[in-house]
Amino acid sequence: MSGLRAVELSGLGIRLGFAPLGALRQHEEVFADAARSLALAMESEGVLLDPLMVDSSTLTVLDGAHRASALASLGARWAAVAAVDYGSPEVSVGRWLRAIDPGAAREAALSLGMAEEGPEAARSAVDSHGPRVAVLMPGGPSYLGQALGSALEAHRLARSIWARPGSHPELIPDDEVGRALESGRAVIYVSAPSKLDVLRAASSGELFPPRSTRHRFGARPLGLGVPLGVLRSDSEPDLSPLEEAARSAVLQPGDEGHRGERPLIVRWAARGRCAWWRRWPSRARCAATRRRATGPRAARSRWCRAASCRAWSSR
């Protein structure tokens, strides 16, 4: 992993390790308010709950841009990362879309000189004929923009629409376009970026707008809970807690994961006391944390005591 020491999660194509925060490459911008809110929550809990998903070759952040920004604001020098082979078919990239107020959408489409088009034809053109943007309307004609030079240009044009005053944007996945239109919202429909687009943005510093890309993984580690004190260390953190977790990682089908995905959840089952904290955190906090991560049934199970570092005990 780019010269960094890491722990292999056997059979999953994932490596856990600690990367210097300054070595990570972002491919999209962040919402400043969201990053500040996340930093306050992390400071309150004292942990980075989920590791950042990164490309093992380039350390491009695939999922976790806001967590990386929050860590930087909290004075962290390291980030806990889960590195994957970005070329693997187990990793895919799609897009996030925005549903906005139809009046604002129509005004924006007309001001940009978009041509009237049927909704299905507009969607087909966006998906099949080069980077472009369409404005899908809940009633009446939709609008289609001209082909652009890159997915980055398309997503920046889309932002110029959904970021307008009065738009009230709502983040939606591809499979909720119909629901949004039925509810009376317009949808800013933009071409999906490719993996090459993502890597090109990360290397050039010409970033996509916030939450443009939607990465999916065959499996991902959740609930690792690395203490912030570990990530603020001047020296590289000890890998032994990760080694302990990797030896006893348990895979099971997950509930809804981050951003509406349905990944597999890696649930840590390290024996003994918490490898970082050297003590048992409270059972109440453990149950509350696990309810967020894996659902109410998991919170009632006999697994775990050490929720503050998520090195959950099987005792």
N, C-alpha and C positions, 0 to 999 in steps of 0.2 A: 504493500500500500504506500507507494511513493516514498519508500525508504523508512516508513514508520513501523514500529513494532505493533503487531495486532494479534488477536485471538480468533481462530477460525471456528465458526459455528458449523459443525460437521454436516455435510450434505445439503446445506442451505445456500451456498454461494455468498455468504455474508461474513465479513470480518469486523470484529469489534476492536476499537482502539481509541487513542487520544491523539487528535491532530492539533497542531498550533493554530489558534484561531485566525491568525494573520495569513496562514497558508491556504485557507479555504477560499474558493472562488464562487461568488454569487452569479447567478444568471438572470435574476429578476430583482426589481426593487422591492422595498417593503413599505407598508403603511406605518408612518411614524407613530401614530396614536396606538396602533395595535402592538407595535414593538415595545412601547413604553408600558402599556398595560401588562404585557407578558412579563416584562422585567420586574414589575412590582409583584406579580404573582410568584415568580421564581424566587425573588428575594424573601418573600413571606414564607414560602415552603422550604427554602434553603437547598433546593435541588434542581438539577436539570432532569426532568422526568423521562423524556424520550430522547435517544440519541439522534443526531442529524443523519439523514441518509445522503451519502456522497458517492460520487464516481471514484473507484479505487485508483484509477490512473492519473486523473487530473485534480482530484479533490474538489470537483464542482459540486456545490450543494444542490441536490435534487429535490429534497424536501426538508425544510427547516430554516428558510431564510430569516423568518422573524425570530426564531430561537437564537440564531447566530448573532443577529443584531442586538437582541436583549442581553446575551452573554457579554458582548463587547461593552455595552453600557454599564454592566455590573463589574467590570474590571477583570473578567476572566482572561486567562492566557491560553487555555486549552478548551477544546470541545470534545465531548464524547461522540464518536461517529460510528455508524454502521456502513461499511464500504461494500459496494457491489460492483460487478462488472457491467458497465453501462451498455455494452454490446450484447448482453445476454437477452434472449427472448423473454426471460422472466421479468425483465424491466421494460415497461412501456411508458410512453409519454403521450398525453392528450392535452386538452385545454379546459379552462374554466370560461364560462360565458356570463354575461350580465343581463338581467331582466330590469328594465327601467320604465319610467312613466311614458305612456304612448305619445302624449302630446309633445314632450321634450324630444322623444325619438324621431317623430315626424319632422319637427322643426330642424333638427340636426341633419337628417337625411336630405332635406330640401336645400339647406344651406351649403351642403357639400356637393350638390349636383348629382346625387345618386338617381339612377333610373328606376322607374316603377317596374316591378317584376312580381310574378306569382310567388308565393312563399316556398313551394317545393322547388321551383326552378332556381330561386335565389339560393336555397340551401345546397342544391346540387352544384351550382356554379362555384360556391365557396369551397366545397369539399373536393371538387374534381378539376377545376380550371385555374389553379394558381392562387397565391396568397391574395385575399381580398376580404372585404367586410360587407355583410348584408344587415339590414334592419328589418326584422320580421315583425309585422304588425298583427295585433290580435283580431283585427277586422279590416277589410279593404285591402288595397295593394300593399305589397312589401317593397323594399328598396334595395338595390344592388349597386355597390361601388365598382370602380374599375380595378383591373388586376394591378397588383403592386409588385415591387421588386423582391420583397422578402416577407417572411412571417413576422419579423420584428416590426416592419413598417405597418403591417396589417394590425397588429396588436396595439401599436401606438395610435393608429387612427381610431381603433375601437375605443381606446381610453379617452380620446378627445370628445367622444360622444357620451360615454357613460359617466364621465367626470364632470359634465356640465351642471351648473346649478339647476335644481329642480328635477334632476334625473332620478334620484333616490335609488341607486343601483343595488341589486340583490345578486349575490354570487350563486350560480346554478350550474350543475353538471349537464352534459349532453342529453342525458335521458330525461331531463325535466323541462325541455323546451316546450313540449306540448302542454304540460301542466301550467307553465308560466303564461302561455298564450291564452289558454282557456280561462285563466284568472283575470284577463284583461291587461296583462303587462306586455310590453314590447321586448324583444330579445335582440341583443347585439350579437350577431352570429359571425364569428371570425375563424379563419383557417387555423387548423391545429399546427403547432410547431413540430419539427422533427428533432431527433436527438442531435443531429448535426447543428441545427439552429441553436439548441441549448448550449452546446460546447462552444460554438462560435461567439455567442453572447458573453459567456463566462471568460473567454480568453481576450476578447476585445474590450470588455468593460462597457459595451453598448447594451444595456440591460433591458429585458422585457418589463412591462408594467407589473405592479404587484399582482400576485396570484393569477398569472396568465397560464402557466403550465400545470398540468395535473399528472403527477407520476404515480404509477401503480407498480407494486412489487409482489413477487410470488409469496414472500414472507417478509416480516419485519419485526425487529425487537421493540417492544413497548414496555414502559414502566420500569426502566433501569434505575432511574433516580439517583444519579451521581451527585454527591454534595457539592455545592458551589465552592467550598473551601478547597476541595481537590482540584477544581478547574482553575482556581486562582493561584495555584502553586507555581513558583518560578521554575521548578524542575518537572520533567515529564512524570505524570502520575504512575503509580504502581499498577501493573496489569493483573496482579494476582486476583482481585475481585472479579475481573472479567473472565479470567481463566476458570475460576470456581463456577461462575455462572454458565460458561460455555460447556463445562463438563456435565451439567445437570439441566440444560435447557430442555423444556418440554414444549412440543408443538401441539396446538389444538386449533380447530376452527374458531375464528374470532367473531365477535359482534361487530357492529359498525365501527370501523377504525377512523383514522384521521380523514377529514374532508369527505366523508361519505363512502370511503372504500370498504371492501370486505376482505381485508388481508388475513393471513394466518398470524396468530399472536404467539410470540415466543414468551413463555412464562418461566421466570427464573425459580429454581427450586434448590438453592444452595443450602447445604446442611449447616447447622451450628449458628453461631452468632453472626450478626451483620459484619461483613468483612471490612466495611469502611467505618461504621459508627461504633463497633465494639459494644453494642448494647441492644436491648430489645425495645423498639418503639412501641407505642400503645396499640392494642388490638383495635380500638375504635378508629384510629387514623388509618390503620391498615385496611379495615373493611371499607371505609369511605373511598380510599384511593383505588382499591380493587374494583369497587362498584363502577367507578368511572372507566376503568380500563377494560374489564371483561364482563361486566353485567352483575346483577343482583345475586345470581346463583353462585358465581365465583366468590363473592364477598362472604357467603355463608359456608364456604368449604373449609376443610381442616388444614389447607395448605398454609403456610405463611405466618410469620410474626413480623418480620423486618421490613415493613413497608417504606420506611424512610429512605432506604437504599435499594429497595425492591429485590434484595437477595433473599427471597422468600424461603422460609424453612419448611421442611416436610414434617416437622414434629407436630 
